[in-house]
Every structure is written in C-alpha cells, then in structure tokens.
C-alpha cells in the first residue's frame, strides 16, 4: 500500500479497498486524472484507488508523472532531541533533491549539512519513503519521492539555518515540543515518517 499526498490530502493506492472518504477501482490512467481533480479542486479529503496487482498500479502511477527523488534525515543528538527546520510558516525535516550520480545516503547527509549547518553526522538506518504530488512552474505534475534516513549528531555546534533556501529557523526539539509545536504545524508526510521512526525506535 502506498500513501501519496496531494494538497495535504491522502491518496491511497492499494490491492484491496481501504477505509477512505472515496474508493475507486483502477481502470486506467484516467483514474489518476479523476484523483488529482478530486483532491485539488473539491473539498474531498481522501481517495483510495485499488487494483489486485499493486505493483502494476504503482508502476502505472509512477509513469503518469514526472518524477523527482529527494533524500533527508531524522537527526537525533545526545539529548534524544530531533532536528527540525522552519520554512514558509511550517516545521519540516531537512531534505533536498538528489543530484545526478549521487546516492540517496550521500544526498541525505549533504542536505542536512547544507540546510542546518552541522557536520560529522553519523548515518544510520533507512527509515522509509514518503510521496507527494505538486505542480511545478511549467504546470507539470511532479511525483516527489523522499527517502528518509536516521542520523546521529554527537557534536555541540549550534545549527545554522540556510537562509538562501528560505529556512528561518533550525532547532532541536524534544518529544513534548514535537507534540505541542511541530505536529500542529507540519506536513502530513512528516507526521508519517516521524511515526515510522518512532515505531522503529520505541522508547
């Protein structure tokens, strides 16, 4: 099962019908046209497209869009706090586009270093991928896949926001701050990956 966000609304691709505001049996790419129109232009909060061959459904879905790959990290420090960035009024995790010839792992570390101004990160396990769709400046629909990695920072340097990328704040947040500050003002995909990380790292 895949969860893709369009305008912060959830599109579920699955092999069987799921609990969603609307379900649709996949019958070709016009199902994707319908999904985008529904989630971008109506008040509907979610849609499930299902097909018995989930691999074929996901392949067709991927081929329908221009694809961009990105990578980022959930960085923890010695105090068990997680590193967040603040940009355009939202809390986010550091991430960015994978450059040609660059591995996901290298890109993830590079983006955290660039956006947060800290170095000597210890790369740990892959956590999961998240997906969202947006429209670029040319009006093309983009399917962006972000690969997330766990990282550890043992240093003491104060993070510095990458202002030229629109980041106005970088900060370490504990579990209480994540609940009270981050989750009410972040993206659905960030909530998903934080939940995945927490399930793999129970306290």
N, C-alpha and C positions, 0 to 999 in steps of 0.2 A: 504494500500500500504506500502511496506517495501523497504528501500534503504539499500543495503549492498555493502560495498566497497571491491574490490579485487585489490591490487596494485594501489590504489587510483582511480580505475575505477568503475563506478557505475553500479551495477546490481539492477534493479527494479523488484520486484515481485508484481503483481497486478491482479485485477479481469478483467480488460479490457486493451487493448493495450495502451501504453503510447508513448509519444514523446521521442524516444531513437534512437541511431545510428542503432540498430538492434532489431527486435522483434521476439519472438518465442512463439508459442502456446505450453503450457506444455503438454507433453505426456509421462511422466515417468522420472525416475531419470537420464536417460542418457541425459536429458535436462541440468541437473546440470553439468555433465561431459563436455558437449559442452560449457557451460557458463564459467567454470573455464579455459578450454583450450583457449577459445577465449580471455578472459581478461588477462590471464597470458602470453600468447605466441604470441599474434598478436598485431597490432597497434590499434585495435578497442578500442574506448574509453567508450563504454557502451553497455548494453544489457537489454532488457525487456522480462521477462518470464511472461506470463499471463495465468490465468485459472479462470473459472467462480466461483470456490469455493476457495477463497483466504485463508481461514482458513486451508483447506486441503493442499493447495500448501505450505503454511508456515510450517505446521507440517511435511510434507514430506521433505522439505528443511532442517529443524532442525535435523531430524533423519538421514540425509545423512552425517552429520559431527559430530566430537567430539565437545562438547560444553563447553565453559568456560564463567563464569559470572564474571563481574568486576563492580566496582562502583567508582564514582568520584564526584567532585564538581565544580561548578562555584561559587567562593567565592568573595563576594564584601566587601569593607571596608567603613569606614566613608566618604571617599572622592569619593565614587562611582567608584572606580577602581576595576579591576578584577585580580585575582591572576593567574599567568602563570608559568610554569616550562619550562626550555630549556634543551633538551636532544638529543644527536646524531644529532645535527645540525638543529633540528626542535623545534618550540614552541608548547607546549601542555598544557593540563589542568591536574591537579593532579588526578590520578586514580590508581586502582590496583585490583588484584584478590580478590574475596570474599572468605574468609576462611570457611571451613566446620562448620556449625552451626551458622554462623554469618549472621545477617540480612543485607540487602542492605544498609540501613541507617547507621548502625554501621560501616560497611566496608567503606562506602564513607567518613565518618568523620575520621576514622583511617588512611586511605590512604593519605588524605590531611595533617593530622598532621605529619605523618611519612615523606612524601616527601617534605614538606615545613617548618617543624619545628615551626609551630604556633599551639596554643591550645585554648581551650574555644570557640570553634566555635558554632554558633547558626545554627542548622539545620532547613531549611525552606521547601519549596515545592519540590516535584519531578518534574523534567522538562520533560525528555523524555529518550528514549533509543537509542543508536547507535549500528551499527553492522559492523563488518568487518571480513574477512577471511584471514588467514595466514597459513603458513606451519611450523610445529614445527620441532624440531631437529630429530625426528624419521620419518619425511616425511609425517606425517598425516596432513590432512586439518582440521583446527580449525575454528569454528564459535564462535567469541567472541562477547558477548552482554555486553555493558557497560550501567549501569543505572546512570543517572546524577541527582544530587540534587543541589538546590540553597542553599547557605550558607552565613552567615554574620559573619564578624570578627570585633569586636569593640575595639580590643586591639591595642597596639602600638609597639609590638615586631617586630624586623626585621626578615623576613623569612630566613631560612637557608636551602640550598639545600641538599638533601640526596645524597651525593657523591657516596656512595656504590651502588646506583641504577642508576648511570650514569647521574644524574642530575647535571649540572654545573652552573645553574643559576635559581633563583626564583625571580620574580618581579611583582609588582603591575603596571597595565597598564590602562591608561585612554582610552576613545573612539578613540581619534586621534592616539594614539600609537597602538591600536589594528588594526586600518585601515592601518597604514603605516608599522608597524613592524611585527605584529602577522599574519595577514591574508595572506601576501605573502609567509610565511614560516611556514605553519602549515598543518595539515591533513584535508581531505575533511569532515570527521566526526566531527572535531572540528568546522569547519565552520558551519555545520548543527546545532550543538547543541547551538552554540552562537546565531545563527539566531532564533532558537526556544526560547531561553531565552529572546532575545530582543523583540520578538513578544508578550511574556507574561508580559514583563516589559517595556512598551513604555515610553520613556522619556517625 
